[in-house]
């Protein structure tokens, strides 16, 4: 049995005081289908790069297999798909490539296509095929769903189900449940591995956290009482100084000095006990409830799209599209990549694109728009709030609920991870008052905890919302209407 053994792993980024990993130890069987989850910023991608040897660290990582990382950079995109796969997996035979292409539900002609002409989803599938064709490798798959539509995710899930020997970083619950048999999770205070898919791990975690919440409340009460006792002892010891005491007008007696010494000793014992108690506080992931303030419309009518046609040059991407949105509707728009979903949302938000047909918006309608792309974010959080005309204190409160720390508010937005940037855009929308919320793939790069927070938010406040999303669990839970282009 080949294995990957991690012992006393400690790592932090140069210039940072925060350790990403500290004395972490665990072992992985190289035949496992391992789902890897945890909040944004906990170090999932960092751990994969440590396995790849990209960073220096303390401790040891010993393995009997070769690691390969997805996504991989293709150096010559002018090559055919066959040539790209052959370059990545040079010992593979052509019939094996065609077999994998069939398993990935792609037409056989794709093998002769130029790699650069493929869609983002097709490139994802081709690179997964190439990497799985390599011998004695253990595949590190980092967020493969970012460029996959709903159907593509189902195809990749079925493909991975037939494979073994990989770590899959994903926030898509359907994908994790479909193709993994073990779960690796980065928690608040440790890393754990459990047997079973994401859902079985989540159920175990929920039961454990329910018990730990009660334990934490008890421990917190005990710590509070001990802190009060320590404070009293400190006050008492402070009133008995070893020098002239102006209050008493005399030096303390030997008895008072002895009492002072005893008080200081007891205070130290209590403080040590408090630290021990704090170490017992468990891995409870606190997700505070989010809030939103939808504005009321006098009319039930919000918007109506009739006979819409959108073109990219000569190509028609949206044709004869009709949509009627009423107050309280939660509409998801689904279809494959490149079908014009984002263009449609931009038309609704009066952003861009020439189109034929009509869009009727309720007069004075205020729209809050979450863009799919967050790469434009730059500067400080405070300047971002000023440019966006939103209240900084409210915005900060929302971000803290989204697992941001105080240190994040000192950083440049350009240095944030993709998941953190997406949280900034979502927080902006939640801080805005609007009649209609339009969100374009809001869950890209977003961790599972926040996905569930957003689900609860939408079901609680029932805002009028139009969104494009490929997370099937999310769609099933929150959408009142599903519209397919």
N, C-alpha and C positions, 0 to 999 in steps of 0.2 A: 504493500500500500504506500503510494507516494503521499507526502504530506507537506504542509507549509507551517513551520513552527515560528511563532513570534514570541520573543522573550525579552522582558524588561524594556520594551520600546519607549523611548522618550524623544520627543521632537518639538521644537519651536522655531518659528521663522526668525531670521536674523533681524535684530532691531526691535523685536517684540518681547515683552515680559510674560506674555501668556503662553503656557505650554499647551500645544494641541493634544499631545499624548504624553502620559507620565507613567512609566513602569507598567506598560500594558503587556500582558502575556495571554496567548491562546494558541490553539492548533486547529488547522483546517485540513480535512481530507480532500485530496485533489480531484476526487470523483464527485464531490458535492455540486449541486446547483444552488449557489448561495446568494440569497437576496440580501442587499446591503442598504440599510435605511437609517435615518436620523435627521435631526433638524438641519436646516441650512447653516453652513459655517462651522459644523462640528468636526470637519476634517475627512469626509468620505473620499473626495478626489485626492486630497493630500496623502491619505493612506495608500491609495492605488499607485501614486507616483513614488512613494517610498518603496513599495514592492518592485517598481520598475528601476529602482536605484538612482532616481533623479535628485534626491536630497541626501545630505549627510544626517545621521541620527545616532543616538546612543542606544545600546542594546544589540539584539541580533535578530535577523530574519533568515532562517535556513529553509531551503526548498529543494525538492528533487525534480522540479519542473521548470520550464522556461515561461516567463510571463510575457504576454502580449496585450497591448492596450488598445481599446476602441474608444473614440475614433482614431484611426491612423491617418497620417498625412500621405496623400498620393503625390509623388513628385512630378510625374508626367501625366497630366490629365488628358493629353491628346492620344494616349494609347487606347486600344480597345479594352473592353471589360475582361476578355480572356487574357490579354497581356498584363493587365493590372493584377489579376488574381495570380497568374503565373509568377509574377515578380515577387509577390508577398509569400506565396507557397510554391517554391520552385520544383518540388518533388512530386507535385500532384499531376495526375493524368487528366486529359480533357474530358473523358467520360464522367469522372468524379465531379468536375465542375458543373456539367450539365445536370447531373443528378441533384446537386445542391440547389441549382437554379430552379428546378422543378419543385423541390421541397419548399422553396421560398415563394412559390406561386407566381413566378415571373415567366414571361414568354421566352422560349429558347433563343429567339433572335436577339435578345439583349446582349448575348455573349459577344456579338460582332459590333455592337454599338460603341462609339467613342465615349469614354467615361465622362468627359466634361458635359456631354449632352443629356446625361441622366438627371432626373429630378433629385431633390435632396433625399426623399424617401427611398428611391431606387439606389442611390449611392450608399445609404445606410445598409440596405440588404446585401449589396455586393460585397462590402467590406466585412460584414459579419461572415458571409460565406467564405471569403478568402482566409480570414483568421482561424475559422474552425477547421479548415483543411490542413493547417500546419500540424506537424507531428510533435508530440510530447509538450504541448503548450497548455498553459492555464490562462484563460481569457479574462481580462479585466474590462468589463463593459460599463462605460460611464454614460448614463443618460441617453440610451438609444432612441427614446421616443420623441425627442425634441423636434424631429423633422418628419414624424410619422402621423398620418391621419388615423381615424378610428379603425378603418379596415386594415391599414398597414400594421397597426399595433396588434391586431388579432393574428395576422399572418406571422409576425415575428414571435409572438408568444407561443404559437404552435410549433414554430421552428426550434425555438430554444427548449421547448419541452422535450424534444427528441435528442437534445445534446446533454453533455455533462462536463464538469470541469470548468466552472466559471464563477466569477463574482459579478452580480448585476446590481449596479446602482440605479435605482429608479424610484420615483414617487407615484408611479401608476400602480394602484392596488390590484387592478385586474391582471396586469402583466406579472407582478410578483406572485400572485396566487396561482397563476396558470402554469408557471414554469420553474418554480424554486422548491427545494425540499428542505432547506435550512435557512435560517435568518440570522444575519449578523447586524447588531444594532449598536450605534454609538449613543450612549445615554448621558445624563448630566454628570455622573461620577464614575462611570466604568464602560467597558465594552463587553457585550455578552453574545453568545451564540446559542441558539435553541434549535431543536429539530422541528421542522414543519414550515409551512408557507407563512406569508405575512399575516393572514387573518388569524391563524392559530397563535402566532406570536402576539398579535394585538390583543386577543382575548386573554391570554395569560398575563400580559402586561397590565391590562385593565383591572383584572382581579387582584393582582399584586398591589397595584397603585391604590386601589380602594382601601386595602388593609393598611398600606403605608401612610396614607393620608391621616387615618385615625392615629397611627403611631406618632406621626410628625406633630399632630396637634397636642398630644400628650407630652411629647418631648419639649415642645416649644413652651408649654405652660411650666414645666419643671425648670427649664432654663431661665424663664422670666423670674420665677421665685428665687432661684439661686443668685441671680444678678442683683435682686433687691437685698438679699442677705449679705452679699459681698459688699454692696454699697454701704450698708449699715456698719459692717465691720471696719471698712475703710474710714468712715466718719469717726467711729469710736477710737481707732488707732491714731487718727490725725489729731484728736483732742488731747492725746497723751504724748507730747513731744519729749524728746530727751534733753531739751535745752530749756532755758527760762521761759515760762508760759505767762504772757502778760495778762491773760484772763484770770489765772489763779494767783498771779503775783509770786510764784515760787517755782522751783524745779520739782519734777515729779518724784514721788517716793519710789523705792525699789519695787513695791507692790504694783504701783501704776506702770512702771517700766515693764514689769513681767506681764501685766495684762496687755500692754501695747504689743509686746512680742508675740503673745498668743493670738491676738487679733490679726496681726499681719500674717501669721502662719495659717490661720483659718481662712483668711481671704485668699491666699495663694492656693490652698486646697480646693476652695470653691471654684476659683477660676480654672484650675486644671480639670475639675469635674465638668464644668461648663463646656470646655473644649472637647472632652470625651463625648458628652451628650450630642454636641453639634456634629461629630463624626458619624453619629448614628442616623442622622437625618437622611432619608432615602432618595432614590432616583425618581421622585415624582415630577413629571413634566407638567408644569402649570401652564395651561392655555386659557388666558382670560378671554371672556366673551367680548366680541367686537360689537360696535354699534354703528348705525348709519342713520342719516336724517333725510329720508326722501321728502320732497316737497309735495304738497297736495295739489292736485289738479281739479278744477271745477268740473271739467268734462271727463267722461270715460274714455274719450278718444285721445290717443297719444300720437300715432303716426300711421300713415297709409302709403304703401309703395304699390304702384300699379304699372304693369307692362314694362318693367325696367329692362334695359339692355345696356351692358357695359362691355367695351372692347379694349383689348391690348393691341394697338395697331390694327391689323386686319383680322385678328383672332377675336371671336366673341367668347367671353368667359361667363357672362351672365345673360340669359335670354328669357324674355317673357316672365320675369319674376314678379310675384305679387305677395304682399305681406300687410296684414292689418293688426296693429298692436293696440291693445286697450290697457287701461290702468290696472296694475297688479299682475300683468302677464310676465312670465319668465320664459323668454323665448331663446332656444339654442338653435343656431344655424350650423348644419353639418354637411359635409361632403369631402371629397378628396382634396389633396394639396393642389394648389394652382387653379382652383375652380372659381375664384373670385370672391371668397367670403370676406377677406379683409377689405377689398375694394368696395364691396357693398356697405360695410360698416362706415367706411370713410365717406361715402356718398351721404349716408344717413346723418353723419356728424358734420356735413357741409365742409369736409376737409379738402377733397380734390376729386379728380376724375370727371370727364365728360360722360354723359349718359343720355339715353333716350328713355322716355316714360316720365312718370311723375312721382314726386315725394311730397306728401302733404304732412307738415308738422303742426301740432297744436300751437297757436300763437303764444309767443313768449316762453316757449318750452326751453328749459335749461337741461343741457346734456352733460354728463360726466363721462369722459372717454378714457379708457385704459388702452394704450397702444400695445401692439404685439412686441415691438422692438423697444429695448431700453438702453441701447448702446449710446444714445445721445447724452445721457446723464453726466454732468460735470459740475464741479464746484462744491460748495458746502451745502449742508441740509438747510441751513438758515436762509441762504441766498435762493435756494430752490423754492422755499415756501413764499418768499417775497415775490419772486417772478410768477408764481402760480396763484398769488392772491389768496392764500389760505393761512389760517391761524397757526403759528409755530407751536404753541403749547399743545393745542389739540393734535397736531400732526405728530409731535413727539410722543404724546400719550399713546397714540395708535401704534407707532413703531415699537414702543416698549412692549406692547401686547403681542407684537409680531416677533418677539424674541431678540430685539435689538438691545444692545448694552449702551451705557453712557459713552463708552469709547467710540462707538460708531458716529456719534455726533461731532467728533473732532476730525473725522476723515473726509477725504475728497470722494464724492460720489463715483468718480471714474475708477477708484480702487475697490469698489464693492464687487462682490461676486454677482453672477447673473441672477441668482435667487434673491439676493439682497436688493438688487436694483428693481426687480419685479415687485418686491414688497413695498418699495418706495412709491411706485406708481399706483399700487392698490391702496396704500395709505392715503395718497393724495385724493383718490376718488372717494374714499370713505369720509374724508374731511370736507368734501364739497357738498353743498346742498344742491340737489338736482331733482328734476321730475323723472328723468330717464337716465339709466346707467347703461353704457355700451362698453363691453369688455371684450377685447380681442385676445384670445388664448391667455387668460389671466393666470393659469396654473403652470405655465412653462417655468421650469426650474424651481418650482415652489414645493416645499416639503409637505409630507403627508399631514402633519399636525395643522398647518395653516389651511390646507385644503378642507379639513374637517371644520376648522373655525369658520371658514367662508360659507360652507354648507349650512352650518347652524345660523349664521348671520342672515342669509337669504331666506331661510325657512322661518326665522323669527320675525323679520321686519317686512318681508314680502315686497321688496322694491320692484318697480317696473324696470325690467332689465332685458337687454338683448346681448347674448354672448356667443362667441365661437369657442368651442372646446372639444378636445378629443379624449378626455378622461370619461370613460363609460360609466363608472361608479358615480361620479359627480353629476353627470347629465341625468341619470336615473333618479337621483335624490332630489334635485332642485328644479328641473325644467318642468314647466306646465305645458309648454308647446314645443315640439321638435319640428323644425322646418328643414327639409333637405333641398339643396340647390340641384 
